[in-house]
Amino acid sequence: MTSPRRLPGPRSNDYSLIVQATTDGQGIALGWVHLVSELIAQGKPRQVGAGIVRTDQPFMALTRATTAPNPIVETLASWIVEHAPAPKHE
């Protein structure tokens, strides 16, 4: 399956806006663990998927905390984790 060149919907390159939009229920986002762990502990947003995406800096897939788990979001988050590059070891 191929995706369209440009997916529909809002986009931003402002990290704080992306995390806030996710917390407000506007999709999912990748959040740097060191920046979103406290927000998750406070119940805003929640982690979805099977794990943490490991890159040079680990990410968590995030979604709105007050929304029941959505199977499509869970599937996407799992796909991201599964297909993320292996962590780099020095």
ZIJOBEL-V645617 format. One record per backbone hydrogen bond with DSSP energy under -0.5 kcal/mol. CO is the residue of the C=O (numbers start at 0). NH is the residue of the N-H. If there is no record, write none. Layout:
# ZIJOBEL-V645617
CO	NH
CO	NH
This chain:
# ZIJOBEL-V645617
12	14
13	17
14	18
15	19
16	20
17	21
18	22
19	23
20	25
21	24
28	30
28	61
30	59
31	34
31	35
32	36
35	39
36	40
37	41
38	43
39	42
45	62
47	60
50	60
51	53
52	54
52	58
57	32
58	52
59	30
60	47
61	28
62	45
63	66
68	70
69	73
70	74
71	75
72	76
73	77
74	78
75	79
76	80
77	81
78	82
79	83
